[in-house]
């Protein structure tokens, strides 16, 4: 009986670790790449102006999204219409329960 429980525990532990690794890879690598692409491609679609972004970072452990160098470019004279050096969005779920 103990060997069966030990085997089940090892399987559950491996599944948990794989899910954690996949979550972290998606959060740290894939989400910033997808968001960078989405801001650039959908920005011109919805605003009619080119939108540039220097970098986007997401931390899946603290739920913080950081956008650096966000600019909307005027299509006529190629100047920056609106620009934000750094935009930080903090999804703090714990503050909902205070």
Secondary structure as UniProt FT lines:
FT   HELIX           2..25
FT   HELIX           26..30
FT   HELIX           31..47
FT   STRAND          50..52
FT   STRAND          55..59
FT   TURN            60..63
FT   STRAND          64..73
FT   TURN            75..77
FT   STRAND          80..90
FT   HELIX           94..97
//
